[in-house]
Amino acid sequence: MIVVKPKHKVLTLAVFSALCAVQGAHAQQASAPVADEEPTTLATMTVTAQKREERAQDVPISITAVSEQLLQDTGVRDVKDLQVLVSGLTVTSTQSEAITTARIRGVGTVGDNVGLESSVGIVIDGVYRPRNSVGFGDLGQLERIEVLKGPQGTVFGKNTSAGVINVVTRRPSYSQSAEGEISVGNYGALGVAGSYNDALGDNAAFSIYAAKRKRDGWMDVVTGNGPRQERDDYDQNFHTMRAKLLLEPSDTFEVLLSADFTSREENCCTAVQTTVGGTAPVINAVSGIGKAIAAPGDDPFDRVAYSNRPTTQDIKDKGVSAEVNWDLSALGGATLTSITASRDWQAINGLDYDFSAADILYRNPSEDESFTGFKTFSQEFRLTGSTERVDWMFGVFYADEDLDRTETYRMGPAYEPYLSTLVGSMVLGGLAQQLAPFGLTVNQANPAIFMSQVSGRPYGTNFTGLGALDHYEQNAKSLALFTNNTWHATDALDLTLGLRYTREDKELDSVYSNPNGSLGCAATLANPGGRVGAALAARIPGFSMLPAANQAAILNAVAPQVAGYMCLPWANALHHGRATHQEREEKEWSGTLKAAYRWNDNVMTYASAARGYKAGGFNLDRVQSSNGLSSGGAGITPVNDTSFPGEFVDSYELGAKTTWADGNLLLNATLFHQTYDNFQLNSFLGTSFVVRSIPEVVSQGLDAEILWQPRGVQGLMLQAGLMYADTKYGDTIPGADFQDAAPPASPGQLYKLPGAQMSFAPEWSGSASATYEWDFGSSLMGRFNVGAKYMSEYNTGSDLDAEKMQGSYTIFNARFGIGAQDGRWMLELWGQNLTDTEYVQVGFDGPLQAVGSSRPGDPMNTYNAFLGAPRMYGMTLRVRY
């Protein structure tokens, strides 16, 4: 049973009840069976959601299918652009365009750690992409995109626990054609693209597509003393090529060969300060330029970022695939499909970790210091067929994925002055209150020297140069057997059973080093209590005269705090020279059971239950804790076992698909309830990413969609979707990170999560699009499209800090074109985010700048954000031969 908030329960049930009542009335007006040569209407739209071509209205899945023309009208070139057309779909990116995450119904995997697989899968022309970010780029000439909501692992590549984005690009045809376009826009945007399609004799055809796009950045950057030279960020400079060859030597055998290559050489991504705390004056003081970070009161949507280090990114994506379809009708009416693919994706990205113009912490954009690469081979075989009563499919899927990652942290000359000043001030200031009852005072002059006194090393020599230099090599092999079968029990009732058995084998080799030796940390670790005691004695006259118990209490409070800052993950000498090997094996069943009842040609209702699964893995980051376990609290002991378990979901849906107005009006709705076990939460806690398994996450609500071509207004097309999703963490989450505590004790850093609405999960989201096309004059036509996406408020931080809330907002896009009725040319004026709506993609703690308590409003803490893009507008000329 689906439970929703009381204030929304009546609305949710009313919408669904009204739809069912309409179905009942419609059932009494059953029309004649659809003729073999039915006219083309919305009702005849086909999808491949179950790996066979079917009418969308016959598929018992909550699915949004977007056609080629609508994708063109709304300027969709990659999956990130798609979210304006699909309610319940959210796509965000963070410190580089290579780190992008898709979420459906509020559920997705935070993308900054490539050790986690994606909850929402990306499939392009039948080829599964290992992470969301690997599947983003110029998709070329699209036939359609299907967004399947809920677990779909039975038939799509690897298992996906939240949904699938299925991209289908245009196939070669036997007609000779050439297309071209040129676009210009604000921020110096310029894009050119062209394609050519032709036949090669009677049994082959090919197509080739190429595009080049560039744009200046929309974020101004204060670079301080450099060495960064680029004064803007979020620019665009990429080119892509895609080629296909279709071979059809007989009526029963075809081979489709595909190859593609994409290169992006850009600058991305800086962040702005949304809340400026007490750490800002220290950053300004050590920067040498006066203002190295935003000041309190600065408007983040002035789009001014501070960064003295490059954010250069270089992303390469290439691959080849071969799809073979062999019609075995002569052998019993089956089709054998084989999809073989090899892909190579790699990214290099420079990063200014402190997001300021002070030279504190950074990573150079070079292969030796910043590299992430996937090499993937996949093979899928499917045997599909039909009898009078059964549509059946059996298949096997295999993937072999090599993941290489190099991660570094460099400490600039401002690192030690900044950290020492900050920590020295906090420690010495806190001691003053503890010593007051004893009549003692603490010398708080030159607090930056305190950490040097602790280490026993000269000031300025504790932290220098290349700190962490870590290499990760992971191999993941996946083998799955699957079947999906529909039994037409009667002319009206269909029963579908899908099963999948998956075996996942992963191995990870990690090598950690600190080329600079982490001298400050090493010296502190040599005798932490003694060194802290000596430093305190030098600062506190009479400290040695305190009772031993009081000295011990002060040392026990101060020593771990100081050691923790001296041995932050990238500067922790205990990691140096470590090499670990980890393995994990998972054998899991997943599947689905559906019942669909067609009341007549126009009304279908369905109920489904599904068990979804996403593999576990390893955290590809330095992990340290108080006890050497991933579940431990804050500490400096390295963690060897960075594994986390698989993620599971039990999903239930009750849906209806109805067709009206002779196939020109579609009204669909789905009630859903999804319970996730061991949800994989990846959270940035200010110094590193940690992965936590959340025992329970529940997503429940209503998803509705309408498509309408009014017969009275020829050329008008309306599309809209509405989703209500109540997506919450369970009330009880074990572990110190999730526990609250009354002051003066500090709560865990994730204490806000139990029972709360998930991050990036708005309760309400809606999308709408209207397109109107008309002829005028003897040879001209006009075309107009306007689209909007609404999101209610939601939190953009995985720890749900109040400072990371994003209020409700709406994005509007529009396009107006005039061209020839025969389609030879069209000139379009377009705009995206027309109202220049200001919104945040992702909010996060300022690295080394959220040093106060985790409670809202601590004056010490600084919070940053990656912003959404501003208004874009321009003009496009399309020509076709």
BELTA-V691263 format. One record per backbone hydrogen bond with DSSP energy under -1.0 kcal/mol. CO is the residue of the C=O (numbers start at 0). NH is the residue of the N-H. If there is no record, write none. Layout:
# BELTA-V691263
co=CO nh=NH
co=CO nh=NH
This chain:
# BELTA-V691263
co=4 nh=7
co=4 nh=8
co=7 nh=11
co=8 nh=12
co=9 nh=13
co=10 nh=14
co=11 nh=15
co=12 nh=16
co=13 nh=17
co=14 nh=18
co=15 nh=19
co=16 nh=20
co=17 nh=21
co=18 nh=22
co=19 nh=23
co=20 nh=24
co=21 nh=25
co=22 nh=26
co=25 nh=28
co=40 nh=43
co=41 nh=44
co=44 nh=55
co=46 nh=53
co=47 nh=50
co=53 nh=46
co=54 nh=57
co=55 nh=58
co=58 nh=60
co=61 nh=148
co=63 nh=146
co=65 nh=144
co=66 nh=70
co=67 nh=71
co=68 nh=72
co=69 nh=73
co=70 nh=75
co=71 nh=74
co=76 nh=138
co=80 nh=83
co=81 nh=84
co=85 nh=88
co=87 nh=104
co=89 nh=102
co=91 nh=100
co=95 nh=98
co=98 nh=93
co=100 nh=91
co=102 nh=89
co=103 nh=106
co=106 nh=103
co=112 nh=115
co=118 nh=161
co=118 nh=162
co=120 nh=164
co=121 nh=128
co=122 nh=166
co=123 nh=126
co=126 nh=123
co=131 nh=134
co=132 nh=135
co=140 nh=169
co=142 nh=67
co=143 nh=167
co=144 nh=65
co=145 nh=165
co=146 nh=63
co=147 nh=163
co=151 nh=154
co=151 nh=155
co=159 nh=151
co=161 nh=149
co=162 nh=120
co=163 nh=147
co=164 nh=122
co=165 nh=145
co=166 nh=124
co=167 nh=142
co=167 nh=143
co=176 nh=196
co=177 nh=880
co=178 nh=194
co=179 nh=878
co=180 nh=192
co=181 nh=876
co=182 nh=190
co=183 nh=874
co=185 nh=188
co=186 nh=215
co=188 nh=184
co=189 nh=213
co=190 nh=182
co=191 nh=211
co=192 nh=180
co=193 nh=209
co=194 nh=178
co=195 nh=207
co=196 nh=176
co=197 nh=205
co=202 nh=247
co=203 nh=199
co=204 nh=245
co=205 nh=197
co=206 nh=243
co=207 nh=195
co=208 nh=241
co=209 nh=193
co=210 nh=239
co=211 nh=191
co=212 nh=237
co=213 nh=189
co=214 nh=235
co=218 nh=232
co=219 nh=304
co=221 nh=306
co=222 nh=225
co=230 nh=220
co=232 nh=218
co=235 nh=214
co=236 nh=264
co=237 nh=212
co=238 nh=262
co=239 nh=210
co=240 nh=260
co=241 nh=208
co=242 nh=258
co=243 nh=206
co=244 nh=256
co=245 nh=204
co=246 nh=254
co=251 nh=326
co=252 nh=249
co=253 nh=324
co=254 nh=246
co=255 nh=322
co=256 nh=244
co=257 nh=320
co=258 nh=242
co=259 nh=318
co=260 nh=240
co=261 nh=316
co=262 nh=238
co=263 nh=314
co=265 nh=312
co=266 nh=233
co=271 nh=864
co=274 nh=862
co=276 nh=279
co=278 nh=282
co=279 nh=283
co=280 nh=284
co=281 nh=285
co=282 nh=286
co=288 nh=290
co=291 nh=356
co=294 nh=297
co=298 nh=301
co=299 nh=302
co=302 nh=219
co=304 nh=221
co=307 nh=227
co=310 nh=267
co=311 nh=349
co=312 nh=265
co=313 nh=347
co=314 nh=263
co=315 nh=345
co=316 nh=261
co=317 nh=343
co=318 nh=259
co=319 nh=341
co=320 nh=257
co=321 nh=339
co=322 nh=255
co=323 nh=337
co=324 nh=253
co=325 nh=335
co=327 nh=330
co=328 nh=331
co=333 nh=327
co=334 nh=383
co=335 nh=325
co=336 nh=381
co=337 nh=323
co=338 nh=379
co=339 nh=321
co=340 nh=377
co=341 nh=319
co=342 nh=375
co=343 nh=317
co=344 nh=373
co=345 nh=315
co=346 nh=371
co=347 nh=313
co=350 nh=362
co=351 nh=354
co=355 nh=307
co=357 nh=359
co=358 nh=413
co=359 nh=411
co=360 nh=353
co=361 nh=409
co=362 nh=350
co=363 nh=365
co=365 nh=368
co=365 nh=369
co=370 nh=405
co=371 nh=346
co=372 nh=403
co=373 nh=344
co=374 nh=401
co=375 nh=342
co=376 nh=399
co=377 nh=340
co=378 nh=397
co=379 nh=338
co=380 nh=395
co=381 nh=336
co=382 nh=393
co=383 nh=334
co=384 nh=391
co=388 nh=487
co=389 nh=386
co=390 nh=485
co=391 nh=384
co=392 nh=483
co=393 nh=382
co=394 nh=481
co=395 nh=380
co=396 nh=479
co=397 nh=378
co=398 nh=477
co=399 nh=376
co=400 nh=475
co=401 nh=374
co=402 nh=473
co=403 nh=372
co=404 nh=471
co=405 nh=370
co=406 nh=469
co=408 nh=466
co=409 nh=361
co=411 nh=414
co=413 nh=417
co=414 nh=418
co=415 nh=419
co=416 nh=420
co=417 nh=421
co=418 nh=422
co=419 nh=423
co=420 nh=424
co=421 nh=425
co=422 nh=426
co=423 nh=427
co=424 nh=428
co=425 nh=429
co=426 nh=430
co=427 nh=431
co=429 nh=433
co=430 nh=434
co=434 nh=437
co=434 nh=439
co=435 nh=438
co=445 nh=448
co=446 nh=449
co=448 nh=452
co=449 nh=453
co=450 nh=454
co=451 nh=455
co=457 nh=460
co=461 nh=519
co=464 nh=410
co=465 nh=515
co=467 nh=408
co=469 nh=406
co=470 nh=510
co=471 nh=404
co=472 nh=508
co=473 nh=402
co=474 nh=506
co=475 nh=400
co=476 nh=504
co=477 nh=398
co=478 nh=502
co=479 nh=396
co=480 nh=500
co=481 nh=394
co=482 nh=498
co=484 nh=496
co=485 nh=390
co=486 nh=488
co=486 nh=494
co=491 nh=597
co=492 nh=489
co=493 nh=595
co=494 nh=486
co=495 nh=593
co=496 nh=484
co=497 nh=591
co=498 nh=482
co=499 nh=589
co=500 nh=480
co=501 nh=587
co=502 nh=478
co=503 nh=585
co=504 nh=476
co=505 nh=583
co=506 nh=474
co=507 nh=581
co=508 nh=472
co=509 nh=579
co=510 nh=470
co=511 nh=576
co=512 nh=468
co=513 nh=516
co=517 nh=521
co=518 nh=522
co=519 nh=523
co=520 nh=524
co=521 nh=525
co=526 nh=530
co=527 nh=531
co=528 nh=532
co=529 nh=533
co=530 nh=534
co=531 nh=535
co=532 nh=536
co=533 nh=537
co=535 nh=539
co=538 nh=442
co=539 nh=542
co=541 nh=544
co=542 nh=545
co=546 nh=550
co=547 nh=551
co=548 nh=552
co=549 nh=553
co=550 nh=554
co=551 nh=555
co=552 nh=556
co=553 nh=557
co=554 nh=558
co=557 nh=561
co=558 nh=562
co=559 nh=563
co=560 nh=564
co=561 nh=565
co=562 nh=566
co=567 nh=570
co=571 nh=574
co=574 nh=577
co=577 nh=511
co=579 nh=509
co=581 nh=507
co=583 nh=505
co=585 nh=503
co=587 nh=501
co=589 nh=499
co=590 nh=610
co=591 nh=497
co=592 nh=608
co=593 nh=495
co=594 nh=606
co=595 nh=493
co=596 nh=604
co=601 nh=658
co=602 nh=598
co=602 nh=599
co=603 nh=656
co=604 nh=596
co=605 nh=654
co=606 nh=594
co=607 nh=652
co=608 nh=592
co=609 nh=650
co=610 nh=590
co=611 nh=648
co=613 nh=646
co=616 nh=643
co=618 nh=620
co=622 nh=638
co=624 nh=636
co=628 nh=631
co=632 nh=625
co=636 nh=624
co=639 nh=641
co=641 nh=618
co=643 nh=616
co=646 nh=613
co=647 nh=676
co=648 nh=611
co=649 nh=674
co=650 nh=609
co=651 nh=672
co=652 nh=607
co=653 nh=670
co=654 nh=605
co=655 nh=668
co=656 nh=603
co=657 nh=666
co=659 nh=664
co=660 nh=663
co=662 nh=42
co=663 nh=708
co=664 nh=659
co=665 nh=706
co=666 nh=657
co=667 nh=704
co=668 nh=655
co=669 nh=702
co=670 nh=653
co=671 nh=700
co=672 nh=651
co=673 nh=698
co=674 nh=649
co=675 nh=696
co=676 nh=647
co=678 nh=693
co=680 nh=691
co=682 nh=689
co=687 nh=684
co=689 nh=682
co=691 nh=680
co=693 nh=678
co=695 nh=729
co=696 nh=675
co=697 nh=727
co=698 nh=673
co=699 nh=725
co=700 nh=671
co=701 nh=723
co=702 nh=669
co=703 nh=721
co=704 nh=667
co=705 nh=719
co=706 nh=665
co=707 nh=717
co=712 nh=715
co=714 nh=772
co=716 nh=770
co=717 nh=707
co=718 nh=768
co=719 nh=705
co=720 nh=766
co=721 nh=703
co=722 nh=764
co=723 nh=701
co=725 nh=699
co=726 nh=757
co=727 nh=697
co=729 nh=754
co=734 nh=737
co=735 nh=738
co=736 nh=749
co=738 nh=747
co=741 nh=744
co=747 nh=750
co=749 nh=752
co=752 nh=755
co=755 nh=728
co=762 nh=724
co=763 nh=791
co=764 nh=722
co=765 nh=789
co=766 nh=720
co=767 nh=787
co=768 nh=718
co=769 nh=785
co=770 nh=716
co=771 nh=783
co=773 nh=781
co=775 nh=779
co=778 nh=820
co=779 nh=775
co=780 nh=818
co=781 nh=773
co=782 nh=816
co=783 nh=771
co=784 nh=814
co=785 nh=769
co=786 nh=812
co=787 nh=767
co=788 nh=810
co=789 nh=765
co=790 nh=808
co=793 nh=805
co=794 nh=759
co=795 nh=842
co=796 nh=799
co=800 nh=803
co=801 nh=804
co=803 nh=795
co=805 nh=793
co=808 nh=790
co=810 nh=788
co=811 nh=833
co=812 nh=786
co=813 nh=830
co=814 nh=784
co=815 nh=828
co=816 nh=782
co=817 nh=826
co=818 nh=780
co=819 nh=822
co=823 nh=879
co=824 nh=819
co=825 nh=877
co=826 nh=817
co=827 nh=875
co=828 nh=815
co=829 nh=873
co=830 nh=813
co=831 nh=871
co=832 nh=835
co=838 nh=867
co=841 nh=865
co=843 nh=863
co=845 nh=848
co=848 nh=861
co=854 nh=857
co=857 nh=860
co=858 nh=277
co=859 nh=278
co=861 nh=845
co=862 nh=273
co=862 nh=274
co=863 nh=843
co=864 nh=271
co=865 nh=840
co=865 nh=841
co=871 nh=831
co=872 nh=185
co=873 nh=829
co=874 nh=183
co=875 nh=827
co=876 nh=181
co=877 nh=825
co=878 nh=179
